[in-house]
Amino acid sequence: MYVKVCLVILALVTMLCECVSALNQNKFVGIRNKLNFVDKTLLIREILKHRIVFISAPKGFGKSTNLEMIGLFLSNRHKKSEIAIHFKETKISEEKEFAK
């Protein structure tokens, strides 16, 4: 069940973030190491925990950046080691279930 949900989420995120094919084009990667970075990586856990998630916020509140973060985390286009670098020392990396 968990694997099926992950695959569905991965397919949806891949479709939504199709324009982001390279790591250097990813907004999350671009802001990750800035001083004013707000760690919202636990959103990944919440997205995977619930079957349906509705995210609504005004323009400029990070909806696309969060989708790109989730897309990168679930990506099968990049090596795990490349992805792990971008999530190192984030809240999701402290979660035993997701840090594998």
C-alpha positions in Angstrom: 0.0 0.0 0.0 2.8 2.4 1.0 4.7 1.7 -2.2 1.6 2.2 -4.3 0.9 5.6 -2.7 4.6 6.6 -3.1 4.5 5.7 -6.8 1.3 7.7 -7.4 2.8 10.7 -5.6 6.0 10.3 -7.6 4.1 10.2 -10.8 2.1 13.3 -9.9 5.1 15.3 -8.7 7.0 14.3 -11.9 4.2 15.6 -14.0 3.9 18.8 -12.1 7.7 19.4 -12.1 8.4 18.2 -15.6 10.1 21.5 -16.4 12.6 20.8 -13.6 14.9 18.2 -15.2 18.3 19.2 -13.8 19.3 19.8 -10.2 20.7 23.2 -11.0 17.2 24.4 -12.2 15.5 23.3 -9.0 14.4 26.2 -6.8 14.8 24.1 -3.6 18.5 23.4 -4.5 19.0 27.1 -5.2 17.7 28.3 -1.8 18.8 25.3 0.3 22.1 26.7 1.6 21.0 30.3 2.0 21.0 31.9 5.4 17.2 32.6 5.3 16.3 29.0 4.4 13.2 27.8 6.2 13.3 24.0 6.6 9.9 22.7 5.4 11.2 19.2 4.6 8.8 17.6 7.0 6.1 18.4 4.5 7.4 15.4 2.6 6.4 13.2 5.6 3.0 14.8 5.7 2.4 14.3 2.0 3.3 10.7 2.2 1.2 10.1 5.3 -2.0 11.4 3.9 -3.7 10.2 0.7 -5.1 13.6 -0.3 -3.4 16.9 0.3 -4.6 20.3 -0.7 -2.1 23.1 -0.6 -3.4 26.6 -1.0 -1.5 29.8 -0.4 -1.1 33.2 -2.1 1.4 33.8 -4.8 5.0 33.8 -3.6 4.4 31.5 -0.6 6.5 28.6 -1.9 4.0 26.1 -3.3 6.1 25.4 -6.4 9.4 25.3 -4.4 7.8 22.8 -2.0 6.6 20.7 -5.0 10.1 20.8 -6.4 11.5 19.8 -3.0 9.2 16.8 -2.9 10.0 15.9 -6.5 13.7 15.9 -5.8 13.3 13.8 -2.7 11.2 11.2 -4.6 13.3 11.5 -7.8 14.5 8.4 -9.6 16.4 10.6 -12.2 19.3 11.3 -9.9 21.6 9.2 -7.8 20.6 8.8 -4.1 24.0 10.2 -3.1 23.3 13.4 -5.1 19.8 13.8 -3.5 21.2 13.1 0.0 23.6 16.0 -0.3 20.6 18.4 -0.7 18.7 17.0 2.3 21.7 16.7 4.6 21.1 18.4 7.9 17.4 19.0 7.3 14.5 17.9 9.4 13.5 15.1 7.1 17.1 13.7 7.3 16.6 13.2 11.1 13.5 11.0 10.5 14.6 7.4 10.7 11.9 6.2 8.3 12.9 8.7 5.5 16.7 8.9 6.0 17.3 5.5 4.4 
